[in-house]
Amino acid sequence: MRIHPYLTVLSVLLAGTLSLVAQQDTTLSLDVQIRARSEWRDGYKVATAPGTEANLVTIQRSRLTLNGGWNQFDFRFGAQDIRTFGGPAGQTQGTIAVSEAWWAWNSQGGMRVTVGRQEIKFDDERVVGAVNWSNPGRFLDGIRWDRRLDDPKKGNTTAALTWDELSQTRRIMAYHRALVGDRHTLTFLVFDQDSETEPSALTAGFTTRSRIGTKAWWATEAYLQQWDEGGTASMVVADAGMKGEDGHQWRVGLDLLTDDAASTSFQPFLGTNHKHYGWIDQFYVGTQSNGLTNLRLRHTAPLGKGKAWGATAHHFRDAMFGDLLGNELDLWVTGKTDGVLTWHVGWSVFDPTVRHIERQGDINPDRWNEAAERLQQWGWVSLNFTPSFDLR
């Protein structure tokens, strides 16, 4: 009889956990997540033609994560259940899988080695992100080495090797972060992806972030991407933000991603694109995009005790300020209770142009004008319950 590999991992971890509990210098905790979200989709991810009916789906994400530590070692094992409820007959589709499963060894001098399925993310997750907003999230299988020094000005460094047997994809990452003076942060990232089934390319670049006084900041990002089949792409980002009175915050930014006309298009393979290119996900999530100009303005503010609201406006064009693709508005309200229960209500609307419909290529040309006259919309309500229990 064949034993499922997930059950083998679980058996080993449980056996190790029982032996750890017998020790006096151990820690053990259990994290729980129950997230239920209902979404009204009327153009989510890809533009829809007139006459296409909107749909309502409810998605559940449930996670159980066991965390433990013993002397120089610690571990995490998590399983998750993703359920989608929808359709006229109330069909249910579900997936049960291991989300995280790793052991880590902590050595002297701030060294740490982690082996197994783990979450990996850098900076604001434009190039390598965990995609926690999505239902399954993103976890990578491999080995990771970290150095965390007591003095951040001397730098923190990460190197990782991950692989995906299903897609035959190997990824190598190297990351370094350091403080320059008292107001500046500088990071470097190299990310090489080699795959039999996905695109293969080497991406490398840097980010800067500087404080201006006590209430303002500015940041830049620049990446080059060399494709194995030839061609070089780039992504350049500029951001600035300011804190106002009574908790109000403003942020303005510009993203420039090259297209095929400038050698080849930039593709953020592991980027958290939902965060940066509009919540309705018409770019890079719904379909592969060929270059992009994204001018955005964001504002957040408190809304009573434990609540806040925000809005982000996007102005999308082809690469290097080319043809207009559309404008998007994202609105949301959030709240939390005792840090355990949080709720979110959001709505996004995207006004596309004929050029955007043409770029996506999912609608027949004779209906492009009709599709461009239809607002694409996505709304959602989410409840997230995340208690944590100390077992030892």
C-alpha positions as CSV (number, residue, x, y, z in Angstrom):
1,M,0.0,0.0,0.0
2,R,1.4,3.4,-1.0
3,I,1.5,6.0,1.8
4,H,0.7,9.6,0.8
5,P,3.8,11.8,1.2
6,Y,1.9,14.4,3.2
7,L,0.9,11.7,5.7
8,T,4.6,10.7,6.0
9,V,5.6,14.2,6.7
10,L,2.8,14.6,9.3
11,S,3.8,11.4,11.1
12,V,7.5,12.5,11.3
13,L,6.5,15.9,12.6
14,L,4.1,14.6,15.2
15,A,6.7,12.0,16.4
16,G,9.2,14.8,16.8
17,T,6.7,17.0,18.5
18,L,5.9,14.4,21.1
19,S,9.6,14.0,21.9
20,L,10.0,17.8,22.1
21,V,7.2,18.2,24.6
22,A,9.1,15.9,27.0
23,Q,11.9,18.5,27.1
24,Q,11.9,21.5,29.4
25,D,13.2,24.1,26.9
26,T,10.6,23.7,24.2
27,T,7.8,25.9,22.8
28,L,4.7,24.8,21.0
29,S,1.8,26.8,19.7
30,L,-1.2,26.3,17.3
31,D,-2.3,29.0,14.9
32,V,-5.8,28.8,13.4
33,Q,-7.3,30.6,10.5
34,I,-10.9,30.5,9.3
35,R,-11.5,33.0,6.4
36,A,-14.8,33.2,4.6
37,R,-15.2,35.5,1.7
38,S,-18.1,36.2,-0.7
39,E,-17.3,37.8,-4.1
40,W,-19.5,39.3,-6.8
41,R,-17.6,39.0,-10.0
42,D,-18.6,41.0,-13.1
43,G,-15.3,41.3,-15.0
44,Y,-12.9,40.0,-12.4
45,K,-9.4,39.1,-13.9
46,V,-10.5,39.4,-17.6
47,A,-12.9,41.8,-19.3
48,T,-16.3,40.5,-20.1
49,A,-18.5,41.2,-23.1
50,P,-22.1,42.6,-22.9
51,G,-24.6,40.0,-22.0
52,T,-22.2,38.0,-19.8
53,E,-23.9,37.4,-16.4
54,A,-22.2,38.3,-13.2
55,N,-21.7,35.5,-10.6
56,L,-21.6,35.3,-6.8
57,V,-19.2,32.8,-5.2
58,T,-18.2,32.1,-1.6
59,I,-14.7,31.0,-0.8
60,Q,-13.4,29.5,2.5
61,R,-9.8,29.1,3.6
62,S,-9.2,27.1,6.8
63,R,-5.7,26.6,8.1
64,L,-4.1,24.8,11.1
65,T,-0.5,25.6,11.7
66,L,1.7,23.9,14.4
67,N,4.8,25.9,15.5
68,G,7.5,24.5,17.8
69,G,11.0,25.2,19.0
70,W,13.7,23.3,20.8
71,N,17.2,24.7,21.6
72,Q,18.6,25.8,18.3
73,F,15.8,24.2,16.2
74,D,12.3,25.3,15.3
75,F,9.6,24.0,12.9
76,R,6.3,24.7,11.4
77,F,3.7,22.4,9.9
78,G,0.5,23.7,8.4
79,A,-2.4,22.2,6.4
80,Q,-5.1,24.2,4.7
81,D,-8.5,23.5,3.2
82,I,-9.7,25.7,0.3
83,R,-13.5,25.5,-0.6
84,T,-15.4,27.4,-3.3
85,F,-19.2,27.4,-3.1
86,G,-21.1,28.6,-6.1
87,G,-23.1,27.8,-9.2
88,P,-26.9,27.4,-9.6
89,A,-26.9,24.0,-8.0
90,G,-24.7,25.1,-5.1
91,Q,-21.7,22.9,-6.2
92,T,-18.7,22.8,-3.9
93,Q,-15.1,22.4,-5.0
94,G,-12.4,21.8,-2.4
95,T,-8.6,21.3,-2.1
96,I,-6.8,20.0,1.0
97,A,-3.0,20.4,1.0
98,V,0.0,21.1,3.1
99,S,0.7,24.8,3.2
100,E,4.0,24.8,5.2
101,A,6.3,22.1,6.4
102,W,9.8,23.0,7.4
103,W,12.6,22.6,10.0
104,A,15.1,25.4,10.8
105,W,18.4,25.4,12.5
106,N,19.6,28.6,14.2
107,S,23.4,29.0,14.5
108,Q,25.6,31.5,16.1
109,G,26.2,34.9,14.4
110,G,22.6,35.2,13.3
111,M,22.8,32.3,10.8
112,R,19.7,30.3,10.0
113,V,19.0,27.4,7.6
114,T,15.4,26.4,6.7
115,V,14.6,23.2,4.8
116,G,11.1,22.3,3.5
117,R,8.0,24.1,2.2
118,Q,8.1,27.7,3.3
119,E,6.9,31.2,2.6
120,I,9.5,33.4,0.8
121,K,9.0,37.1,0.1
122,F,11.2,40.2,-0.3
123,D,10.7,43.9,0.0
124,D,7.2,44.9,-1.1
125,E,6.8,41.6,-3.0
126,R,6.9,43.0,-6.6
127,V,9.3,40.3,-7.8
128,V,9.1,37.5,-5.1
129,G,5.9,37.5,-3.0
130,A,3.8,35.2,-0.9
131,V,0.4,36.1,-2.5
132,N,-1.4,35.8,0.8
133,W,-4.4,37.7,-0.6
134,S,-5.2,34.7,-2.8
135,N,-6.9,31.6,-1.5
136,P,-4.1,29.1,-1.5
137,G,-1.2,31.6,-1.0
138,R,2.2,30.7,-2.4
139,F,4.7,28.4,-0.7
140,L,8.0,27.2,-2.2
141,D,9.8,23.9,-1.6
142,G,13.5,24.1,-1.0
143,I,16.3,25.3,1.2
144,R,17.0,28.8,2.5
145,W,20.0,30.4,4.3
146,D,19.6,33.6,6.2
147,R,22.0,35.8,8.1
148,R,20.5,38.3,10.5
149,L,23.0,40.5,12.3
150,D,22.3,42.6,15.4
151,D,23.5,45.7,13.6
152,P,21.2,46.2,10.6
153,K,23.6,48.7,9.0
154,K,26.0,45.7,8.4
155,G,23.3,44.0,6.3
156,N,20.9,41.0,6.3
157,T,21.4,38.4,3.6
158,T,19.2,35.6,2.2
159,A,20.0,32.9,-0.3
160,A,17.5,30.3,-1.4
161,L,17.2,27.3,-3.8
162,T,13.7,26.1,-4.6
163,W,12.2,23.6,-7.0
164,D,8.8,22.5,-8.3
165,E,8.7,18.9,-9.5
166,L,5.3,19.3,-11.2
167,S,6.3,22.2,-13.4
168,Q,10.0,21.2,-13.5
169,T,11.0,24.6,-12.3
170,R,14.2,25.5,-10.4
171,R,14.6,28.9,-8.8
172,I,17.7,30.5,-7.2
173,M,17.4,33.7,-5.2
174,A,19.9,36.0,-3.4
175,Y,18.9,39.0,-1.4
176,H,20.7,41.6,0.7
177,R,19.3,44.4,2.7
178,A,21.2,47.1,4.6
179,L,20.7,50.5,6.2
180,V,22.7,53.5,4.9
181,G,22.9,56.2,7.5
182,D,19.8,56.8,9.7
183,R,17.3,57.5,6.9
184,H,18.1,55.2,3.9
185,T,17.5,51.6,3.1
186,L,19.1,49.8,0.2
187,T,18.3,46.2,-1.0
188,F,19.6,44.0,-3.9
189,L,17.8,41.0,-5.4
190,V,18.9,38.4,-7.9
191,F,16.3,35.8,-9.0
192,D,17.0,33.1,-11.6
193,Q,14.2,30.9,-12.9
194,D,14.9,27.9,-15.1
195,S,11.9,25.8,-16.2
196,E,10.8,23.1,-18.6
197,T,7.2,24.3,-18.7
198,E,7.3,28.0,-17.6
199,P,9.4,31.0,-18.9
200,S,13.1,31.0,-18.0
201,A,14.8,34.3,-17.2
202,L,17.3,36.0,-14.8
203,T,15.9,39.0,-12.9
204,A,18.2,41.4,-11.0
205,G,17.8,44.8,-9.4
206,F,17.7,47.1,-6.4
207,T,15.4,49.2,-4.3
208,T,16.0,52.3,-2.2
209,R,13.8,53.9,0.4
210,S,14.5,57.2,2.3
211,R,12.7,59.1,5.0
212,I,12.1,62.8,4.7
213,G,11.7,64.2,8.1
214,T,9.2,62.3,10.3
215,K,6.2,62.2,8.0
216,A,7.3,61.7,4.4
217,W,9.3,59.2,2.4
218,W,10.3,58.3,-1.2
219,A,11.4,55.1,-2.8
220,T,12.7,53.7,-6.1
221,E,13.0,50.3,-7.7
222,A,14.8,49.1,-10.8
223,Y,15.0,45.6,-12.3
224,L,16.5,44.1,-15.5
225,Q,15.3,40.8,-16.8
226,Q,17.3,38.7,-19.2
227,W,15.3,36.0,-21.0
228,D,16.9,32.7,-21.9
229,E,15.5,32.8,-25.4
230,G,16.9,36.3,-25.9
231,G,15.7,39.8,-25.1
232,T,16.1,42.2,-22.1
233,A,13.2,43.7,-20.2
234,S,13.1,46.2,-17.4
235,M,10.8,47.5,-14.6
236,V,11.3,51.0,-13.0
237,V,9.2,52.2,-10.1
238,A,9.0,55.5,-8.2
239,D,7.0,56.0,-5.0
240,A,6.4,58.8,-2.5
241,G,4.3,58.9,0.6
242,M,3.3,61.3,3.4
243,K,1.5,61.0,6.8
244,G,-1.0,63.6,7.5
245,E,-3.0,64.6,10.6
246,D,-5.4,62.3,12.4
247,G,-4.0,59.1,10.7
248,H,-4.5,60.2,7.1
249,Q,-1.8,58.8,4.7
250,W,-1.2,59.6,1.0
251,R,0.9,57.7,-1.5
252,V,1.6,58.3,-5.2
253,G,3.5,56.1,-7.6
254,L,4.5,55.3,-11.1
255,D,5.4,51.9,-12.6
256,L,7.0,51.5,-16.0
257,L,7.3,47.9,-17.4
258,T,8.7,47.4,-20.9
259,D,6.9,45.6,-23.8
260,D,8.0,43.7,-26.9
261,A,8.7,46.9,-28.7
262,A,11.6,47.5,-26.3
263,S,13.2,44.0,-26.9
264,T,10.8,42.0,-24.7
265,S,8.2,42.5,-21.9
266,F,8.9,42.4,-18.2
267,Q,7.1,39.6,-16.3
268,P,6.9,39.5,-12.5
269,F,6.8,35.7,-12.2
270,L,6.4,35.5,-8.4
271,G,5.2,39.1,-7.9
272,T,2.2,40.0,-5.7
273,N,0.6,41.7,-8.7
274,H,-2.8,42.1,-7.1
275,K,-1.3,44.5,-4.7
276,H,0.2,46.8,-7.3
277,Y,-1.8,46.6,-10.5
278,G,-5.4,47.0,-9.4
279,W,-7.5,44.6,-7.3
280,I,-9.7,43.6,-10.2
281,D,-6.6,41.9,-11.6
282,Q,-6.9,42.7,-15.3
283,F,-3.1,42.9,-15.5
284,Y,-0.6,40.0,-15.0
285,V,-3.1,37.9,-12.9
286,G,-6.0,37.6,-15.3
287,T,-3.8,37.3,-18.4
288,Q,-0.1,37.9,-19.2
289,S,0.4,41.5,-20.0
290,N,2.8,43.0,-22.7
291,G,4.2,46.0,-20.9
292,L,2.4,48.5,-18.7
293,T,2.4,52.1,-17.4
294,N,0.6,52.4,-14.1
295,L,0.1,55.8,-12.4
296,R,-1.5,55.4,-9.0
297,L,-2.7,57.5,-6.1
298,R,-3.7,56.0,-2.7
299,H,-5.3,57.4,0.4
300,T,-6.0,55.7,3.7
301,A,-7.6,57.1,6.9
302,P,-9.1,55.9,10.2
303,L,-12.8,55.4,10.5
304,G,-13.5,55.3,14.2
305,K,-12.0,52.9,16.7
306,G,-10.5,49.8,15.1
307,K,-11.7,50.7,11.6
308,A,-10.2,52.3,8.5
309,W,-11.0,53.1,4.9
310,G,-9.0,53.5,1.8
311,A,-9.1,54.3,-1.9
312,T,-6.6,53.7,-4.8
313,A,-7.0,55.2,-8.3
314,H,-5.1,53.7,-11.2
315,H,-4.4,55.1,-14.6
316,F,-3.2,52.4,-17.0
317,R,-1.5,52.8,-20.3
318,D,0.6,50.8,-22.7
319,A,4.4,50.7,-22.0
320,M,6.1,54.1,-21.9
321,F,2.9,56.2,-21.7
322,G,1.4,54.6,-24.8
323,D,-2.3,54.2,-25.6
324,L,-4.8,54.4,-22.8
325,L,-5.9,51.0,-21.4
326,G,-8.3,52.1,-18.7
327,N,-8.9,53.6,-15.3
328,E,-9.6,51.8,-12.1
329,L,-10.9,52.7,-8.6
330,D,-10.5,50.4,-5.6
331,L,-12.4,51.2,-2.4
332,W,-12.3,49.3,0.9
333,V,-13.3,49.4,4.6
334,T,-11.5,47.3,7.2
335,G,-12.0,46.5,10.9
336,K,-10.6,44.4,13.6
337,T,-11.6,43.1,17.1
338,D,-9.0,42.3,19.7
339,G,-6.6,41.4,16.9
340,V,-8.3,38.0,16.3
341,L,-11.3,38.8,14.1
342,T,-10.9,41.1,11.1
343,W,-13.3,42.0,8.4
344,H,-13.0,43.6,5.0
345,V,-15.4,45.1,2.5
346,G,-14.2,46.1,-0.9
347,W,-15.3,47.1,-4.4
348,S,-13.3,47.7,-7.6
349,V,-14.5,49.1,-10.9
350,F,-12.4,49.3,-14.1
351,D,-13.4,51.3,-17.1
352,P,-11.6,49.7,-20.1
353,T,-10.8,51.0,-23.6
354,V,-10.9,49.2,-26.9
355,R,-7.1,48.9,-26.8
356,H,-7.3,47.0,-23.5
357,I,-10.0,44.6,-24.9
358,E,-7.8,44.0,-27.9
359,R,-4.7,43.3,-25.7
360,Q,-6.4,40.7,-23.7
361,G,-7.7,38.9,-26.7
362,D,-10.6,37.0,-25.0
363,I,-13.4,38.8,-26.9
364,N,-14.2,38.6,-30.6
365,P,-13.1,41.7,-32.5
366,D,-16.7,42.5,-33.6
367,R,-17.6,43.0,-30.0
368,W,-14.6,45.1,-28.8
369,N,-16.6,48.4,-28.9
370,E,-19.4,46.9,-26.9
371,A,-17.1,45.4,-24.3
372,A,-15.3,48.7,-23.9
373,E,-18.5,50.4,-23.0
374,R,-19.1,48.0,-20.1
375,L,-17.7,48.7,-16.6
376,Q,-15.8,45.7,-15.2
377,Q,-16.6,45.3,-11.5
378,W,-15.6,43.1,-8.5
379,G,-16.9,43.3,-5.0
380,W,-16.2,41.3,-1.9
381,V,-16.9,40.8,1.8
382,S,-14.5,38.9,4.0
383,L,-14.3,37.7,7.6
384,N,-11.0,36.4,9.0
385,F,-10.7,34.6,12.3
386,T,-7.1,34.0,13.4
387,P,-6.7,32.8,17.0
388,S,-3.4,31.4,18.3
389,F,-3.0,29.0,21.3
390,D,0.1,28.4,23.4
391,L,0.4,24.6,23.9
392,R,3.5,24.8,25.9
